[in-house]
Amino acid sequence: MSYYQVPIGPQHPAIKEAFQFNFILDGEVIVDVKPRLGFVHRGIEKGMELRTWVQGIFLAERICGICNVPHTTCYCLAVEKLYDIDVPERAKYLRIIINELNRIHSHLLWIGILGMELGFHTLFMYVWRDREKVMDLVEMISGNRVTPSMNCIGGVVYDITPEMIPIIKRNLDYLEERTKYYKSVLEEDPSIRARTVDVGVLSTEKALDLCAVGPTARASNVKSDVRFDDPYTLYDTIDFNLITYDTCDVWGRAMVRVDETLESISVVRQALDKMRPGPINVKVKRIPPVGEATARVEAPRGELLHYVKSDGKETPYRAKMRTPTMANIPSLCEMLKGYHIADIPAIVASIDPCYCCTERVIFIDPNRGEKWVWSYDELRNYSRKYYGVGV
């Protein structure tokens, strides 16, 4: 039996970012998948070591354009552990509100992307039209539509005024009605079901073995959500459901996200009702104490971790992130096996990949079998020597 290899990416209509998969095929059936990272590595972890702790928030927000709020929340939670401070209660509820608005925005965006990958462009346009309501709310609260810059070390920057609350609730009512309609489309449309049901199956056992996270894991009936397992801010005071499906396929991942959107709408309503007047941040010293800390949050794509280490200087000694897409790549490779070339767009999209926040770089010499990493100074000197540029 002869196999042949087909590379998809880093530029391809089915892949919206620069990422490469090398597919080993038997005819049109996928036998194996080899992912290739590193096309859009931006050096954010190293960049954080060259900037102050406050400037690190700006970089963290740009790790992912869609999951920007969870990144700043996670980074601030980690740094606040270094300071050993607790942010005000109102700030915690404001963090819940902005994080759940971000989750609604992300999940609706993804439902539209799924429609586009399946050739259902009408669904894409309708969902993205309604997603504007969330972005309008974020803009009303923070002044920015995509990157709200809401979090700061010690709390949040922007407050929600009493006049904003009825506007937020009115838009949530509209989004709830539309989301329920899109759920019915996912449940009933024969074209969507034909392309997603029993496609890209990832069993519960495989999801656990390969450490899947987020909706990818929960669609395989893995009851895992940081908001439940290790509550942060004040999620333990909010009543909402952990959404799981046991279908283990692309359709299940879509249904998890649409149900989570409805749960997020409920969470925002509860947070608005529970929020009491009070301060929204506390002042902190410019330099945190010596030490190291980790924090984790439930981003729309799954568990997100931030690690920071302080040596008592104005910049972090080390900053590191583990993003959900990085954790889900092994599961993606597994769920592609045994399916056809035509299934690739839907299966790849089903983990809601974000490659720009996944990229890591390591140097490999295949002739000597050696691997190594460079310091910032070594990379700068190499750039100056061979390319005549410096960073």
Buried (B, 14 or more C-beta within 10 A) or exposed (E): EEEEEEEBBBEBEBBBBBBBBBBBBEEEBBBBBEBEBBBBBBBBBBBBBBBBBEBBBBBBBBBBEBBBBBBBBBBBBBBBBBBEBEBBBBBBBBBBBBBBBBBBBBBBBBBBBBBBBBEBEEBBEBBBEBBEBBBEBBBBBBEBBEBBBBBBBBBBBBBBEEEBBEBBBEBBEEBBEBBEEBBEBBEEBEEBBEBBEEBBBBEBEBBBEBBBBBBBBBBBBBEBBBBBEBBBBBBEBBEBEEBBBEBBBBBBBBBBBBBBBBBBBBBBBBBBEBBEEEEBBBEBEEBBEEBBBBBBBBBBBBBBBBBBBBEEEEBBEBBEBBBBBBBBBBBBBBBBBEBEBEBBBBBBBBBBBBBBBBBEEEEEEEEEEEEEEBEEEEBBEEEEEEEEEEE
